[in-house]
């Protein structure tokens, strides 16, 4: 059985400096090893196949009892890396805060410690006549990555 850290090191070195990058290497039940990659413009099926073959060739003889899966990070999977956040700048994401609040917003920017989200929320305002009414307000707010439980790409079918 090949150590997942050895696979991680191999994949990181192989993809270094390119458009593709390693998201995760996980050992699943039944001896399956799952390698997840992504790319600045996504990761194609051909890229996954090529990487799978390269891993099998590099660890020939050690992978006989291992089931290897190389997959592209999919829509709906939580983001794990800053590079994934940056890739989605300008796109719609669903962010769940550790407080339980869910925000569907446009990801404006991301850095090592935070993200900026733009979204519309309802606020109660007082009219000149002294009455209260709800109105929609566009908000642009920075959230610390420590505040965020998960972030996923959100597809807009409208």
NORMOSUL-V185958 format. One record per residue. N is the residue number from 1. PHI is phi in radians with two decimals (999 if undefined). PSI is psi in radians with two decimals (NA if undefined). D_FIRST is the distance of its C-alpha to the first C-alpha in Angstrom with 2 decimals. Layout:
[[N PHI PSI D_FIRST] [N PHI PSI D_FIRST]]
This chain:
[[1 999 2.32 0.00] [2 -1.49 2.38 3.80] [3 -1.19 2.32 6.50] [4 -1.09 -0.52 9.09] [5 -1.18 -0.62 11.79] [6 -1.17 -0.70 10.86] [7 -1.14 -0.77 10.94] [8 -0.98 -0.85 14.10] [9 -1.07 -0.77 15.67] [10 -1.06 -0.84 15.20] [11 -1.15 -0.76 16.69] [12 -1.04 -0.75 19.42] [13 -1.16 -0.71 20.45] [14 -1.16 -0.64 20.56] [15 -1.62 -0.12 22.65] [16 -0.94 2.31 24.76] [17 1.40 -0.04 28.46] [18 -1.77 -3.02 28.25] [19 -1.32 -0.50 29.20] [20 -1.54 2.67 25.67] [21 -2.59 2.70 23.70] [22 -1.38 2.30 20.47] [23 -1.72 -0.81 21.18] [24 -2.87 2.68 17.92] [25 -2.25 2.13 14.14] [26 -2.26 2.49 13.26] [27 -1.67 2.06 10.59] [28 -1.75 3.05 12.67] [29 -1.11 2.65 13.18] [30 1.36 0.24 11.68] [31 1.41 0.17 8.16] [32 -1.38 2.32 10.06] [33 -1.90 2.20 9.80] [34 -1.97 2.12 13.42] [35 -1.88 2.15 14.91] [36 -1.96 2.23 18.66] [37 -2.14 2.87 21.14] [38 -2.55 3.04 24.91] [39 -2.57 2.81 27.78] [40 -1.05 -0.43 31.28] [41 -2.18 0.54 32.50] [42 1.56 3.02 29.51] [43 -2.18 2.14 26.49] [44 -1.36 2.86 27.17] [45 -1.05 -0.72 25.22] [46 -1.06 -0.69 25.39] [47 -1.13 -0.68 23.84] [48 -1.14 -0.76 20.86] [49 -1.10 -0.80 20.48] [50 -1.06 -0.77 20.92] [51 -1.16 -0.71 18.30] [52 -1.02 -0.79 15.74] [53 -1.12 -0.67 16.66] [54 -1.15 -0.71 16.56] [55 -1.12 -0.82 12.99] [56 -1.07 -0.69 11.98] [57 -1.20 -0.70 14.38] [58 -1.18 -0.55 13.34] [59 -1.98 0.55 9.71] [60 -0.91 2.32 10.99] [61 1.56 -0.46 9.38] [62 -1.60 -0.24 5.83] [63 -1.77 0.15 6.21] [64 -1.06 -0.62 7.86] [65 -1.76 0.29 6.37] [66 -2.05 2.45 6.27] [67 -1.78 2.03 9.82] [68 -1.87 2.28 10.97] [69 -2.18 2.21 14.42] [70 -2.00 2.13 16.56] [71 -2.35 2.74 19.83] [72 -1.47 2.48 23.03] [73 -1.06 2.19 24.18] [74 -1.69 2.84 26.68] [75 -1.14 2.40 30.14] [76 1.70 -0.28 30.27] [77 -1.46 2.51 27.08] [78 -1.12 2.51 27.92] [79 -1.27 2.50 28.21] [80 -2.13 -0.39 25.96] [81 -2.16 2.63 27.12] [82 -1.00 -0.65 30.59] [83 -1.08 -0.59 30.15] [84 -1.19 -0.72 29.83] [85 -1.06 -0.83 33.01] [86 -1.10 -0.62 34.83] [87 -1.07 -0.56 33.91] [88 -1.63 0.12 35.66] [89 -0.97 2.30 38.82] [90 1.55 -0.06 41.82] [91 -1.89 2.91 39.95] [92 -1.49 2.31 40.14] [93 -2.27 2.75 37.56] [94 -1.93 2.07 37.37] [95 -1.96 2.26 36.98] [96 -1.92 2.10 36.69] [97 -1.42 2.75 37.94] [98 -1.06 -0.41 36.87] [99 -1.30 -0.17 40.43] [100 1.74 -0.19 39.68] [101 -1.22 2.34 41.86] [102 -1.91 2.29 40.63] [103 -2.21 2.21 41.92] [104 -1.80 2.10 41.84] [105 -2.65 2.97 42.84] [106 -1.53 2.25 42.71] [107 -1.38 1.96 40.30] [108 -1.45 -0.85 42.68] [109 -2.80 2.88 40.53] [110 -2.56 2.50 37.60] [111 -2.35 -2.99 36.94] [112 -1.07 -0.37 34.61] [113 -2.16 -0.19 36.37] [114 -2.75 2.96 38.14] [115 -2.27 2.68 38.95] [116 -1.97 2.21 42.39] [117 -2.04 2.50 43.06] [118 -2.08 2.21 46.20] [119 -2.71 2.95 47.31] [120 -1.88 2.37 50.44] [121 -2.38 2.76 51.41] [122 -1.52 2.38 54.56] [123 -2.31 2.58 56.84] [124 -1.58 2.20 60.15] [125 -2.17 2.73 62.95] [126 -1.69 2.29 66.61] [127 -1.41 2.89 69.06] [128 -1.01 -0.44 72.33] [129 -1.45 0.04 74.08] [130 1.51 0.10 72.11] [131 -1.60 2.77 70.00] [132 -1.83 2.40 66.23] [133 -2.53 2.70 64.14] [134 -1.54 2.44 60.51] [135 -2.47 2.68 59.55] [136 -1.56 2.36 56.36] [137 -2.25 2.31 55.39] [138 -1.44 2.30 52.79] [139 -2.13 2.42 50.68] [140 -2.15 2.04 48.47] [141 -2.38 2.50 46.55] [142 -1.62 2.36 43.89] [143 -2.16 2.34 41.15] [144 -1.19 2.50 38.94] [145 -1.07 -0.46 35.20] [146 -1.15 -0.44 35.33] [147 -1.38 -0.27 37.64] [148 -1.71 2.20 35.28] [149 -1.44 -0.81 32.92] [150 -2.73 2.68 31.71] [151 -2.37 2.32 32.84] [152 -2.33 2.60 32.36] [153 -1.20 2.43 34.00] [154 -1.96 2.21 36.94] [155 -1.52 2.41 38.20] [156 -1.90 1.98 41.97] [157 -1.70 0.18 43.32] [158 -1.49 NA 46.97]]
